[in-house]
Every structure is written in C-alpha cells, then in structure tokens.
C-alpha cells in the first residue's frame, strides 16, 4: 500500500475515534470527584464505609458570635438566621420542620422514655439525686415543662428531650470577659458534595457574615468547619493557579519568540496540548463513571511532555523523519511506565494511567500525522542561541562534572536514610491564620476534640440493632455519644424504662410530690401503661436516617471516649467495629503510598528492557540514569532537611521520570553537529521548571510541596543528563570512534 494512502487512512481513523469518543462523552458525561478518599480507596465495604463517614461531616459548619454584649450577640444571630436560605440546609433534631408531630409522638410514649443519665441512677437506686435534679428542673426559671406537672411530676420527659441535644445547644458562653454563642448548621448533601454548589453557597455565607459585622460593629463572627475550609482553599488556589497559568504562558511565549523569532508555532502547540487533554478526558470517561480532580492535576501536568514533541518538530525545520525515532521511543517509554499503574488497584492511579497514556499517544499521533501538513507559513527559523548544555559541554572539565555527580548521588543516598513518612492527610493542607484561630476558638468553647471516631453496630433486624447499640454504649456517659438508640430506645429498653419509672413513683412520689393532690398521686401510682411501644415507623423523623450505614447497620458517633473504654466495648461486643476516621484514613493513605513505591521497581525494569531492545543495555542504563539519579537526589534532599514524605511526593517520582526521560532520549539521539535537539530540550525543561517553581509559592501545601519537588526533580535530572550524556551522538561507540581526541 502506498505510504501516503496509509497515512491518510490513519488521519481519517484518528479523527473518527476522537469524534466517536466526544459523542460518547456527551451522552454519558463523567462526573468530577473532589473527595480524595474516593480516589485512593477501593470498592471494598470497609473502604466505602470510610468514604461514607467522611462525607457525613462534609456539610457541617459552625458560626461563632463574639461580643461584650449579650443582646448584640442575640440580634446578630437572629439577623444571620433570617438571611439564610433555609431550603439549602438540612434540619437536625432541634430544627426539624415536623417538630410538633415528633413531640406529640414522644409525649404519647413518654412513660417508655428516660434520659441515659437518669436511667443509670434509677438502676442503681440513686433516688435522692434523681429527686434533687427533678426539683432543679421544676424550679428552673428558663426550664420548659412539655407535659403537665400532674402527668410528669419528676419532669423525666423534659430530661429525656434535653438528653437528645447532647450538649450541642450551648447557649451563651462566657470566656475572658467576652460572650460567645455557637450556631451549628448543616448543608444538604447535594450542596456539600458538589464543589460548584458548595463554593456558591459558602460565598453567600461569607457575604452575610461580612454584612452583619458591618451592621453590628460590636460583634465579631467566626466560621469553622469543612465547608468554609474547602471554600477558602479552592477559591485561593484557583486564583493562584490562574495567575501561574498566565505567567507560565507568558514565559513560553517569550521563549518561543526568542528561539523561533515568531509566535506562529504557538497555535499548533496549543492545539496539540488541548487535543491531548481532551482525548485523555474522553477515554478516561469511557472507563470511569467519575474522574477525580487530582487526575486532571497530575495528568494535564504530564501532558506538558507534549510540548517537547512540538518543539523538536519545529527545531528540526519541520522534518518529522529526523525526529520520528526519538518521538516514538519517548512516547513508548512514558506510556509503558504509566500503564503499570493500572495494576495498582487504586482508582486515582488507574485514572492517571489511562488519562496520561491516551493524552500522550494522541498528541504523538497528531504531531506525526498532521504537523507535516502545516502550511509553509508555520515553518520558522530556529536560533540555537543559548542552552545550559553549551556551558557544561565546553566550559566544565569532565572530571569536575563526574565529581559533582558523585557528590549529588552520595548526598541523595544519605538523605534517603533520614526519610520519614507522614500519611496524615490533614497535614497536606495548611489553613490561613484566621481559619486556624476560628477552629482553636471553637475547640476551646466546646471542649471537643477534632478527631472523630465511630462505632459501627450490626444487627439481625432493627430491634436487635437497637439492643446491640444499647449494649455497646452502656458504659458511656450520655454526653459521650450520639446514636439511634438515644432517639429510639429498643422495645426491651422501653420495657425497662417503664419498670424503673414505676419503682421511682412507688418509692419516692409521696415524699417528693407534696405539691400534688392525693388524688393525682393515686392516679399516677395506679396509672395503666399505654399499649404499644415506640418504633421507627411511628417516629416519623427523617433525621434518624443519618445514623444508618446500611441495612440493619448503624453509626454511633463518639466524643472524647478513652481508648481503654473502646477496647472494652470491642472485647464484649462481637457485632461492633471501631472506626477512627483520622487514623483509618491515614492507614489507607499509607497503603496507597506503599503500593506506589512497590511499582517503582517494575517500572524501572520495564523501561530498561524496552530501551535495551532499542539500544544496547549499556546505553539503556545511560539513558535511564539521569532520571533515576534525579529522583533519588530530590527525595534524598527532602530527607536531608528532615521534611516528611507523603503520597504525593511518591507520585511526583512518576512525573519526574516521565518528563526527564524525554530529555535523555532526545539528547542521546542528538549529535554534536546538530544542537537543535539540545536547545529544544533546554526550552522544554525551562518552561516546565518555571511553571512548577511558581506552583511552589501557592498557599495550598499539597500543591506547593508537589511543585517544589517537581521543579527540583526536573532541573536536577536535566543537569544529570547533561553530565552523563554530554557530547554523545546517536551511538556512543560511533561517536567515540569519530572523536578519539575527546577521550
């Protein structure tokens, strides 16, 4: 078949595949994920439970009002609540719209209900304490009696309802001669789990806060919780990244103008990069129903390699044949290195593998198939005006270069022994001082630890589940947990509550209730219990669904429970599992990190075998050495300064390898006489390092640390390639034969 006909067929096929994928993506668009846990956890039930538990708190945030005047706080709080769009918030127990119906249901079964603390005292016959507490409730000027005193003289029903609040309604708090009040809110899940909707909602909240502070000069308002951190972090990061994109683009434009004396090549370069990102997204959306935001961060960064393809094409006077081998080898090595991530079992890494491999392959095909068709006006004169290789090749003796290389290798190796890992995902985010101050204030006011833990309880049916919950929490104080069984006691517990109440009345009613007439006392002592028991069908309370993690599986939220108590609960209850969100997530991140590390050796082996097939094993080692030494040196440098290594530092090794391997391949394939490839590699490295160096100045710690590591890794790998491959031609042996005086 004629070569031109074959190329035209390939061009048509390429366009057809892109169009087909675009149509498919329009019909079945992939969602964008932002929860890091969704990306690094598997589909196992335990992992999905961690994701579910982490998302349960994603919509909770708090508004703290501070002032020297109590009335000012109440007015500001009232104004804040009136300014909120109520339909965007999920009601908790105290805010439920059907509160009257719920209270009516509770009132009907009030004989079956007791608060946890009162229940404990009645079991142990601490009647005197119960009576004292009842008198306090009875004569409390701000107390609310929800049942007539002749029906509930000890106000046990009021005590039960108060126990459901779990101390969350703190009211006015006095601290350091100032007053505080906390308003706790929860956004609906559809808002909390949508980045765009969440940012829009929190933007309105911040505007309300600023407006109220302006109108109430003597009130200061603080916002705490995950939504406000997400809003500030994403907003600031987007602003910073947009600035970085502008500066990086200007830098690339200036370099192109300096080396190519023209801006014309920017159009095909931009089209090739856009095509790579588009095709990577389209193929990834075929295999995954949702794509994580970090997939775009890592993969679109790596597609920067595609700039190399365009630069080399134009640097070699638009002659595709002169660089076809280098382009092909570069594409194959990078794609093979990343495809091994498919075997990691981690969704994020699999998405990066598919996105990157597809993007690189499509850009390679676009350059090879379509760049030769560019009009003559896109061809421009390339000026090899300056590159770092010129300095190292001609101004620094080989012995000094080798000596410097050995020092870098030794320093990197020494740093590896000082490495320590940090898998705490919260350590990858650094809040602003104002947000940090607000969180510290909230902790001081509520005396609540930030670390959240849970008991996961399983039962055969709803009643067995409630009984298991009550058994698991029997040694916990009322304020130490929130559970389904607190709102809905099991039938077994309701029966016991009735008996405990009857014993209290028979033993203490005549002595305590002197304010009641004898007839009412007799009625209370001889009152027949109401038929039936409270169950989940009678208690129409949507809020209770938040306690379910599956069919007959519930979640008990723990607060400040000692480890010894947890160990006792687990030893006595086989149907209970403990989840510490922070520790368990850190363990999963550690597993992900170890999985990435375990793939480094297979990737190195695959690259070595592939390059050994194309070149000799000795030359394959020379090509690979700069990338690997650069990675070791960069990670070792982190160890020398005793900074911790996290998952994203390990992922950066893949990026450094993907970028820098191109530098080595193109330099190896270049010749002394033709320095176009060397200069093109220098331009590519300079643009990448400049962009990543700018990222290191961002406020988001994860992005800034990643940017710094990539900038160091790429620059060091490039310099090592100059030292190890300096002055080499397409074949080391041929070059040595032609230039014996260099040795």
C-alpha positions in Angstrom: 0.0 0.0 0.0 1.2 3.5 -0.9 2.7 5.3 2.2 0.7 8.5 1.6 -2.6 6.5 1.3 -1.8 4.7 4.6 -1.1 8.0 6.4 -4.4 9.5 5.1 -6.3 6.4 6.3 -4.6 6.8 9.7 -5.6 10.5 9.8 -9.2 9.7 9.0 -9.3 6.9 11.6 -7.7 9.3 14.2 -10.4 11.9 13.6 -13.2 9.3 13.6 -12.1 7.9 17.0 -11.9 11.4 18.6 -15.4 12.3 17.3 -16.8 9.0 18.4 -15.4 9.4 21.9 -16.6 13.0 22.1 -20.2 11.9 21.2 -20.0 9.1 23.8 -18.8 11.6 26.5 -21.6 13.9 25.7 -24.2 11.1 26.1 -22.5 9.7 29.2 -20.6 12.6 30.8 -18.3 11.7 33.7 -18.7 13.5 37.0 -15.9 15.3 38.7 -14.8 14.0 42.2 -13.1 16.1 44.8 -13.1 13.7 47.8 -9.6 12.3 48.0 -10.8 9.2 49.7 -12.9 8.3 46.6 -9.7 8.3 44.6 -7.4 6.3 46.8 -9.8 3.7 48.4 -11.1 0.6 46.8 -14.6 -0.7 46.4 -14.4 -2.9 49.5 -17.1 -2.4 52.0 -14.7 -1.2 54.7 -13.2 1.4 52.4 -16.6 2.6 51.2 -17.7 3.0 54.8 -14.8 5.3 55.4 -15.9 7.4 52.4 -19.4 7.5 53.7 -18.4 8.5 57.2 -16.1 11.3 56.0 -18.9 12.7 53.8 -21.4 12.7 56.7 -19.5 15.7 58.1 -18.7 17.4 54.9 -21.7 19.8 55.2 -21.3 20.7 58.9 -20.1 24.1 59.8 -20.4 26.5 62.8 -20.9 30.2 63.1 -19.4 31.7 66.3 -20.7 35.1 67.5 -18.4 37.1 69.8 -19.2 40.3 71.7 -19.1 42.1 75.0 -22.8 42.5 74.9 -25.2 39.5 75.1 -28.1 41.4 73.4 -25.8 42.3 70.5 -25.0 38.6 70.0 -28.7 37.6 70.0 -29.5 40.3 67.5 -26.6 39.4 65.2 -27.6 35.7 65.4 -31.2 36.5 64.6 -30.1 38.6 61.6 -27.8 35.8 60.4 -30.5 33.1 60.6 -33.0 35.4 58.8 -30.5 36.0 56.0 -30.0 32.2 55.3 -31.9 30.4 52.6 -33.5 27.7 54.7 -34.0 25.3 51.8 -30.2 24.8 51.4 -29.9 23.4 55.0 -30.7 20.1 56.4 -32.6 20.2 59.7 -31.3 18.4 62.7 -33.5 17.2 65.6 -34.0 20.6 67.1 -34.7 22.3 63.7 -37.0 19.7 62.2 -40.0 21.2 60.5 -42.3 18.4 61.8 -41.2 19.0 65.4 -44.7 19.3 66.7 -45.6 15.8 65.3 -42.4 14.4 66.7 -43.0 15.8 70.2 -46.6 14.6 70.1 -45.3 11.1 69.3 -42.7 11.3 72.1 -45.3 12.6 74.5 -47.7 9.7 73.9 -44.9 7.2 74.7 -43.4 9.3 77.5 -43.8 6.5 80.0 -41.3 4.5 78.0 -38.6 7.1 77.7 -35.8 8.0 80.1 -32.5 10.0 79.6 -29.4 7.9 79.8 -28.0 9.5 83.0 -31.4 9.3 84.8 -31.7 5.7 83.6 -28.4 4.8 85.2 -29.3 6.5 88.5 -32.6 4.7 88.7 -31.0 1.3 88.0 -28.7 2.0 91.0 -31.5 3.4 93.2 -29.9 6.8 93.4 -33.3 8.3 94.2 -32.1 11.2 96.2 -30.0 12.5 93.3 -32.9 12.0 90.9 -35.2 14.0 93.2 -32.7 16.9 93.5 -32.3 17.1 89.8 -36.1 17.0 89.4 -36.5 19.9 91.8 -33.9 21.9 89.9 -35.8 21.3 86.6 -39.1 22.1 88.3 -37.9 25.5 89.7 -35.7 26.4 86.8 -36.9 29.8 85.6 -36.0 29.1 82.0 -37.0 25.4 82.1 -39.7 24.2 79.8 -42.3 21.6 81.0 -43.6 19.8 77.9 -46.1 17.7 79.9 -48.4 18.9 82.7 -46.8 18.5 86.1 -49.6 16.1 87.2 -48.6 13.7 84.4 -44.8 14.0 84.8 -44.0 15.4 88.3 -40.3 14.5 88.1 -40.1 16.1 84.6 -38.4 12.9 83.3 -39.8 13.6 79.8 -38.2 17.0 79.7 -34.9 15.4 80.9 -35.2 12.8 78.1 -35.6 15.5 75.4 -32.7 17.5 76.9 -30.5 14.5 76.6 -31.1 14.3 72.9 -29.4 17.6 72.4 -26.1 16.1 73.6 -24.9 19.4 74.8 -24.8 20.9 71.3 -27.1 23.8 72.2 -24.5 25.5 74.4 -26.3 28.9 74.6 -24.3 31.9 75.7 -20.7 31.1 76.8 -18.7 33.5 78.9 -14.9 33.4 78.4 -12.2 36.0 79.2 -14.9 38.7 79.9 -16.5 38.2 76.5 -19.6 36.4 75.4 -19.9 33.7 72.7 -22.7 31.8 71.1 -22.4 29.0 68.5 -24.8 28.4 65.7 -24.3 24.9 64.2 -25.6 24.3 60.6 -25.5 21.5 58.1 -25.8 22.0 54.3 -27.8 19.5 52.3 -25.8 16.6 50.9 -26.4 17.7 47.3 -24.7 21.0 48.1 -22.0 19.8 50.4 -20.8 17.1 47.9 -20.9 19.4 44.8 -17.8 21.7 44.6 -19.5 24.3 42.5 -22.7 24.5 44.6 -20.7 24.4 47.9 -18.5 27.3 46.8 -21.5 29.3 45.7 -23.3 28.7 49.0 -20.3 29.5 51.1 -19.7 32.6 49.1 -23.2 33.8 50.2 -22.5 32.8 53.8 -19.3 34.9 53.8 -21.2 37.9 52.4 -23.8 37.5 55.1 -21.1 37.4 57.7 -19.4 40.5 56.4 -22.7 42.4 56.1 -23.7 41.6 59.7 -20.3 42.5 61.1 -20.6 45.8 59.2 -24.1 46.5 60.7 -23.2 45.2 64.2 -19.9 46.9 64.9 -19.6 45.3 68.4 -20.0 41.7 67.1 -17.2 39.5 65.6 -18.2 36.4 63.6 -16.1 33.3 63.1 -16.8 30.5 60.6 -15.4 27.0 61.2 -15.9 23.5 59.7 -15.1 21.6 56.5 -17.2 23.7 54.1 -15.5 27.0 54.9 -12.1 25.5 54.6 -13.0 24.0 51.3 -14.3 27.3 50.0 -11.3 29.4 51.0 -8.8 26.7 49.9 -10.4 26.2 46.5 -11.0 29.9 45.9 -7.5 30.9 46.8 -5.9 28.0 44.9 -7.9 28.8 41.7 -6.8 32.4 41.9 -3.2 31.5 42.4 -3.3 28.8 39.7 -4.9 31.2 37.2 -2.1 33.7 37.9 0.5 30.9 37.5 -1.1 29.9 34.1 -0.8 33.4 32.9 2.8 33.8 33.9 3.7 30.4 32.5 2.1 31.2 29.2 3.9 34.5 29.0 7.2 32.7 29.7 6.6 30.2 27.0 5.6 32.9 24.5 8.8 34.9 25.3 10.9 31.8 24.9 9.3 30.9 21.5 9.8 34.5 20.4 13.4 34.4 21.4 14.3 31.0 19.9 12.0 30.8 16.9 11.7 34.5 16.1 8.0 34.0 15.7 4.7 33.5 17.6 3.2 31.3 14.8 4.1 28.0 16.3 2.1 28.8 19.4 -1.2 27.9 17.6 -0.3 24.3 16.7 1.4 23.8 20.1 -1.8 24.9 21.9 -4.0 22.7 19.6 -1.8 19.7 20.3 -1.9 20.2 24.1 -5.7 20.8 24.1 -6.2 17.7 22.0 -4.1 15.6 24.5 -6.1 16.8 27.4 -9.4 16.3 25.6 -8.6 12.8 24.4 -7.3 11.8 27.8 -10.5 13.0 29.4 -12.7 11.3 26.8 -11.1 7.9 27.1 -11.0 8.1 30.9 -14.7 8.9 31.0 -15.3 5.7 29.0 -13.7 3.5 31.6 -14.7 5.5 34.8 -18.1 7.0 35.6 -16.4 9.8 37.6 -13.0 11.4 37.3 -11.1 12.8 40.3 -9.9 16.4 40.2 -6.3 15.1 41.1 -6.4 13.1 37.9 -6.6 16.3 35.9 -3.9 17.9 38.1 -1.4 15.1 37.6 -2.3 14.1 34.1 -2.5 17.5 32.5 0.8 18.4 34.1 2.4 15.3 32.5 0.9 16.2 29.1 3.3 19.1 29.2 5.7 16.5 27.7 3.7 17.0 24.5 5.3 20.4 24.2 8.6 18.6 23.7 7.2 16.9 20.6 6.2 20.2 19.0 9.4 22.0 20.0 11.5 19.2 18.4 9.5 19.2 15.3 9.9 23.0 14.7 13.5 23.0 15.9 14.4 20.4 13.2 13.0 22.6 10.4 9.6 20.7 10.4 11.3 17.5 9.3 9.3 14.7 11.0 11.6 12.0 9.7 14.6 13.3 11.6 12.9 13.0 15.0 10.5 10.2 14.4 12.6 7.6 16.2 13.1 9.9 19.2 9.4 10.8 19.4 8.4 7.2 19.2 10.8 5.9 21.8 9.9 8.8 24.1 6.2 8.1 23.8 6.5 4.4 24.2 8.7 4.6 27.4 6.4 7.1 29.1 3.2 5.3 28.2 4.6 1.9 29.3 5.8 3.4 32.6 2.4 4.8 33.4 0.3 1.8 32.2 1.7 -0.3 35.0 -0.3 1.9 37.4 -3.3 0.0 36.1 -2.2 -2.8 38.3 -2.1 -0.7 41.5 -5.7 -1.4 42.5 -6.0 2.3 43.3 -8.6 4.3 41.3 -6.7 7.5 41.2 -3.5 5.9 39.8 -5.6 3.9 37.3 -7.2 7.1 36.1 -3.9 8.9 35.8 -2.5 5.9 33.8 -5.4 6.0 31.3 -5.6 9.8 31.1 -1.8 10.2 30.6 -1.2 7.3 28.2 -4.1 8.3 26.0 -3.2 12.0 26.0 0.5 11.3 25.1 -0.5 8.8 22.4 -3.0 11.2 20.8 -0.5 14.1 20.8 2.2 11.9 19.3 -0.2 10.8 16.5 -1.3 14.4 15.9 2.3 15.6 15.6 3.3 12.7 13.4 0.2 12.7 11.1 -0.8 16.3 10.9 2.2 18.5 11.6 3.8 17.7 8.2 0.6 19.1 6.6 1.1 22.5 8.2 1.3 25.4 5.7 4.7 26.8 4.9 4.0 29.9 6.9 4.2 27.9 10.2 7.7 27.0 9.4 10.2 29.3 11.0 14.0 29.7 11.5 15.2 28.2 14.8 18.0 30.0 16.5 20.1 27.9 18.8 21.1 30.9 20.8 21.7 29.5 24.3 21.3 26.4 26.3 22.8 25.1 29.5 24.4 22.3 27.6 26.7 24.7 25.9 28.2 25.8 29.3 28.5 22.3 30.7 29.9 20.7 27.4 32.6 23.3 26.7 33.4 25.1 29.9 33.5 22.5 32.7 36.0 19.6 32.5 34.7 16.0 32.6 36.4 15.2 35.8 34.7 18.1 37.6 31.3 17.1 36.2 31.8 13.5 37.4 33.0 14.6 40.8 29.9 16.8 41.2 27.7 14.0 40.1 29.2 11.6 42.7 28.7 14.2 45.4 25.0 14.6 44.4 24.5 10.8 44.4 26.1 10.5 47.8 24.0 13.3 49.2 20.8 11.9 47.9 21.6 8.4 49.2 22.5 9.8 52.6 19.2 11.7 52.7 17.3 8.5 52.0 18.3 7.1 55.4 16.8 10.2 57.1 13.5 9.9 55.4 10.3 9.7 57.4 6.8 9.3 56.1 3.7 11.3 57.0 0.4 9.8 55.8 -1.8 12.2 57.8 -4.0 13.6 55.0 -4.7 16.7 57.1 -1.0 17.6 57.1 -1.3 18.2 53.3 -3.4 21.3 54.0 -2.4 24.4 55.8 -5.3 26.7 56.8 -5.0 30.5 57.0 -4.3 32.2 60.3 -7.9 33.4 60.6 -9.4 30.0 60.0 -6.9 28.4 62.4 -7.8 30.9 65.0 -11.5 30.2 64.5 -11.0 26.4 64.9 -9.0 26.9 68.0 -11.7 29.1 69.5 -14.4 26.5 68.7 -12.3 23.8 70.4 -11.9 26.0 73.5 -15.6 26.9 73.7 -16.9 23.4 73.1 -14.1 21.3 74.7 -14.5 18.9 71.8 -11.6 17.1 70.1 -11.3 17.4 66.4 -10.6 13.7 65.9 -13.9 12.0 65.1 -14.5 8.3 65.8 -17.4 5.9 65.4 -18.8 2.6 66.5 -20.3 0.6 63.6 -23.0 -1.7 65.0 -24.8 -4.5 63.2 -28.0 -6.4 64.0 -30.3 -9.0 62.6 -33.2 -6.6 62.5 -34.0 -3.1 63.7 -34.8 -4.2 67.3 -31.7 -6.4 67.5 -29.7 -3.5 66.2 -31.0 -1.1 68.9 -30.3 -3.6 71.6 -26.8 -4.1 70.3 -26.3 -0.3 70.3 -27.5 -0.1 73.9 -25.3 -2.9 75.0 -22.2 -1.3 73.3 -22.9 2.1 74.9 -23.9 1.0 78.3 -20.7 2.2 79.9 -20.6 5.5 78.1 -21.8 8.8 79.5 -24.8 10.5 77.9 -22.7 13.3 76.5 -20.0 10.9 75.1 -22.0 9.6 72.1 -24.9 10.2 69.7 -26.7 7.2 68.5 -30.0 6.0 67.0 -30.9 4.2 70.3 -30.8 7.6 72.1 -33.7 8.9 70.0 -35.4 5.5 69.6 -34.9 3.1 72.5 -35.4 -0.6 71.8 -38.6 -2.2 73.0 -36.6 -4.1 75.6 -35.2 -0.8 76.9 -38.6 0.8 76.8 -40.0 -2.0 79.0 -37.2 -1.5 81.5 -37.8 2.3 81.5 -41.4 1.7 82.5 -40.4 -0.5 85.4 -37.8 2.0 86.5 -40.3 4.8 86.5 -42.9 2.7 88.4 -40.3 1.9 91.1 -39.4 5.5 91.4 -43.1 6.6 91.8 -43.8 3.9 94.3 -40.7 4.7 96.4 -40.5 8.4 96.2 -43.7 10.0 94.8 -45.4 10.6 98.1 -42.3 12.1 99.7 -41.3 14.2 96.7 -44.6 15.4 95.1 -46.0 17.4 98.1 -47.3 19.9 95.6 -49.7 17.4 94.1 -53.1 16.5 95.5 -53.6 13.0 96.9 -56.0 12.1 94.1 -53.3 12.9 91.4 -50.7 10.9 93.4 -53.0 7.9 93.5 -53.7 8.2 89.8 -50.0 8.3 89.0 -49.3 5.3 91.2 -52.1 3.3 89.7 -51.9 4.6 86.1 -52.2 1.9 83.5 -49.4 1.9 80.9 -50.4 2.8 77.3 -50.4 -0.1 74.9 -47.7 -0.5 72.4 -44.2 0.8 72.1 -42.4 3.5 70.1 -40.9 2.2 66.9 -39.2 3.7 63.8 -42.4 3.6 61.8 -44.3 5.6 64.4 -41.5 8.1 65.0 -41.5 9.9 61.6 -38.1 11.6 61.9 -36.0 11.8 58.7 -33.0 12.9 60.8 -32.7 9.3 62.1 -31.6 8.1 58.6 -28.3 9.7 59.2 -27.5 7.0 61.7 -27.8 4.2 59.2 -24.8 3.0 57.2 -26.6 0.1 55.5 -29.4 -2.4 56.2 -29.5 -3.0 59.9 -26.1 -1.3 60.3 -25.9 1.9 62.4 -23.3 4.5 63.3 -22.6 5.7 66.8 -20.8 9.0 66.9 -18.2 9.1 69.8 -16.9 12.1 71.5 -13.8 12.0 73.9 -14.0 8.3 74.7 -10.9 6.8 76.3 -9.0 4.0 74.4 -9.5 1.6 77.3 -13.2 2.1 77.1 -13.2 1.4 73.4 -11.1 -1.8 73.9 -13.6 -3.0 76.5 -16.6 -2.4 74.2 -14.9 -4.3 71.3 -14.0 -7.2 73.5 -17.6 -7.6 74.9 -19.4 -7.0 71.6 -18.6 -9.1 68.5 -21.1 -7.2 66.3 -19.4 -3.8 66.9 -16.5 -2.3 64.9 -14.5 0.8 65.8 -13.6 3.4 63.2 -11.2 6.3 64.0 -11.6 8.4 60.9 -8.3 10.2 61.1 -6.2 7.1 61.9 -8.0 4.8 59.5 -7.8 7.3 56.6 -4.1 7.7 57.3 -3.6 3.9 57.2 -5.3 3.8 53.8 -3.1 6.6 52.5 -0.1 4.7 53.8 -1.3 1.6 51.9 -1.7 3.7 48.8 1.8 5.1 49.2 3.3 1.6 49.7 1.5 0.4 46.6 3.1 3.3 44.6 6.6 2.5 46.0 6.2 -1.2 45.1 5.5 -0.2 41.5 8.8 1.8 41.1 11.0 -1.3 40.6 8.7 -2.9 38.0 8.5 0.4 36.1 12.3 0.7 36.1 12.6 -2.9 34.8 10.1 -2.3 32.0 11.9 0.9 30.9 15.3 -0.9 31.0 14.0 -3.8 28.9 12.3 -1.6 26.4 15.3 0.7 25.9 17.7 -2.3 25.9 15.7 -3.7 22.9 16.1 -0.5 21.0 19.6 0.3 22.3 22.3 -1.8 24.0 21.8 -2.5 27.7 24.8 -0.3 28.5 23.3 2.7 26.6 19.8 2.0 28.1 21.4 2.4 31.6 22.9 5.7 30.5 19.6 7.0 29.3 17.7 5.9 32.4 20.4 7.0 34.9 19.7 10.8 34.8 16.0 10.3 35.6 16.6 7.8 38.4 19.5 9.8 39.9 17.4 12.9 39.7 14.6 11.2 41.7 17.0 9.8 44.3 18.7 13.2 44.7 15.4 15.1 45.0 13.8 12.7 47.5 17.1 12.5 49.4 17.3 16.3 49.6 13.9 16.2 51.3 15.4 13.7 53.8 18.5 15.8 54.4 16.3 18.7 55.5 14.2 16.2 57.5 10.9 17.0 55.8 8.4 14.2 55.7 7.4 12.3 52.6 3.8 11.8 51.7 1.8 10.0 49.0 2.1 12.9 46.5 5.9 13.1 46.8 5.9 9.5 45.6 3.5 10.3 42.8 5.9 13.1 41.8 8.6 10.5 41.1 6.4 9.1 38.2 6.0 12.7 36.8 9.8 13.4 37.1 10.6 10.1 35.3 8.0 10.8 32.6 9.3 14.3 31.9 13.1 13.8 32.3 13.2 10.6 30.3 12.3 12.6 27.3 15.3 14.9 27.9 17.7 11.9 28.0 16.3 10.2 24.9 16.3 13.4 22.8 19.9 14.2 24.0 21.1 10.7 23.3 19.6 10.9 19.8 21.1 14.3 19.1 24.6 14.9 17.5 27.4 17.3 18.3 26.9 19.0 15.0 23.2 19.5 15.3 22.4 21.2 18.6 18.7 21.8 17.8 17.6 18.9 20.0 19.7 20.0 22.9 18.3 23.5 22.8 14.7 22.2 22.3 15.2 20.1 25.4 16.5 23.1 27.3 13.4 25.1 26.3 11.1 22.3 27.4 12.9 21.9 30.7 13.0 25.6 31.4 9.2 26.1 30.8 8.3 23.1 33.0 10.7 24.0 35.9 9.4 27.6 35.7 5.8 26.5 36.0 6.4 24.1 38.8 8.5 26.6 40.7 5.6 29.0 40.6 3.4 26.3 42.0 5.7 26.0 45.0 4.6 29.5 46.1 0.9 28.6 46.3 -0.8 28.6 49.7 -2.2 25.1 49.3 0.5 22.9 50.9 -0.2 19.9 48.8 0.3 21.8 45.6 3.2 23.9 46.8 5.2 20.9 48.0 4.4 19.0 44.8 5.5 22.0 42.7 8.8 22.3 44.6 9.7 18.6 44.3 8.9 18.6 40.6 11.0 21.7 40.0 13.9 20.2 41.8 13.5 16.8 40.2 13.3 18.1 36.7 16.1 20.6 36.9 18.4 18.0 38.6 17.5 15.3 36.1 18.2 17.7 33.2 21.6 18.6 34.6 22.5 14.9 35.2 21.5 14.2 31.6 24.0 16.9 30.5 26.7 15.3 32.6 26.1 11.7 31.7 25.0 12.2 28.0 27.0 15.3 27.2 28.7 15.2 23.8 27.2 11.8 22.9 25.7 11.0 19.5 23.2 8.6 18.2 25.6 5.8 19.1 28.2 6.2 21.8 30.5 3.8 20.1 30.3 5.6 16.8 30.9 8.9 18.4 34.0 7.6 20.3 35.4 6.3 17.0 34.9 9.6 15.2 36.2 11.7 18.1 39.1 9.8 19.8 40.7 13.0 21.0 37.8 13.6 23.4 38.9 10.5 25.4 
